Amino acid sequence: MTPEAKVKKKVVAILKEHDAYFFYPVTGGYGRSGVPDIVVCHDGRFIGIECKSGKKKPTPLQQVNLDQIAETGGIALVVNEENISDVQDILNR
């Protein structure tokens, strides 16, 4: 399992704990490129989560999508091994 896949697995465990609705969007073909790895709806809030490992950053296209989510009132997170607790914090609010 890749380091990023391990981050995704931990995030999904937290989402399931909170009974959040979530899915992994399909990119390419008919999907939209640059969307976050996990799209979530919890307590009426739209959350986009981009999972990274180590010190990796979102690509410019991923960042554009995250910025659009935040600008339209959603919550946009970039999560790695160091800040997975941010997902828990958001869901607990």
C-alpha positions in Angstrom: 0.0 0.0 0.0 1.4 3.4 -1.0 1.9 6.1 1.7 -1.0 8.1 0.2 -3.3 5.1 0.2 -2.5 4.7 3.9 -3.6 8.3 4.5 -6.8 7.7 2.5 -7.6 4.6 4.5 -7.2 6.5 7.8 -9.4 9.3 6.5 -12.1 6.9 5.4 -12.1 5.2 8.8 -12.8 8.6 10.4 -15.5 9.4 7.9 -17.2 6.0 8.6 -16.9 6.6 12.4 -19.0 9.8 11.8 -21.5 8.2 9.4 -20.5 10.7 6.8 -21.6 10.4 3.1 -18.4 10.2 1.0 -17.1 8.9 -2.3 -14.0 8.8 -4.5 -14.8 10.8 -7.7 -13.9 9.3 -11.0 -11.5 11.5 -13.0 -10.6 11.4 -16.7 -13.1 10.5 -19.4 -16.4 12.0 -18.3 -15.1 13.0 -14.8 -13.6 16.3 -13.9 -9.8 16.5 -13.4 -8.3 18.0 -10.3 -11.2 17.2 -7.9 -10.2 16.2 -4.4 -9.6 12.5 -3.6 -12.6 12.2 -1.4 -15.8 14.2 -1.6 -17.8 14.3 1.6 -21.2 15.6 2.9 -21.6 15.7 6.7 -24.2 17.6 8.7 -25.1 19.6 5.6 -21.5 20.6 4.9 -19.6 20.0 1.6 -16.0 18.9 2.3 -13.3 18.1 -0.3 -10.3 16.2 1.0 -7.1 15.9 -1.0 -4.9 13.2 0.5 -1.1 13.5 0.2 1.9 11.8 1.8 4.8 13.5 3.4 5.4 17.0 2.4 3.7 16.6 -1.1 1.5 19.5 -2.2 -1.6 19.6 -4.4 -1.0 20.1 -8.1 -2.0 23.5 -9.5 -5.2 22.0 -10.9 -6.0 20.3 -7.5 -5.4 23.6 -5.7 -7.8 25.5 -8.1 -10.5 23.0 -7.3 -9.8 23.3 -3.5 -9.9 27.1 -3.8 -13.2 26.9 -5.6 -14.7 24.7 -2.9 -13.6 27.1 -0.2 -14.7 30.2 -2.2 -18.3 28.8 -2.5 -18.7 28.0 1.2 -17.4 24.4 1.3 -14.5 23.1 3.4 -11.3 22.2 1.5 -8.6 20.1 3.3 -5.2 18.8 2.3 -4.5 16.0 4.6 -1.3 14.0 5.2 0.1 11.8 8.0 0.7 14.8 10.2 -2.7 16.4 10.1 -5.3 13.6 9.8 -6.7 14.9 13.1 -8.0 17.9 11.1 -10.7 15.6 9.5 -11.8 14.5 13.0 -11.9 18.2 14.2 -14.0 19.3 11.2 -16.5 16.4 11.7 -16.8 17.1 15.4 -17.8 20.8 14.9 
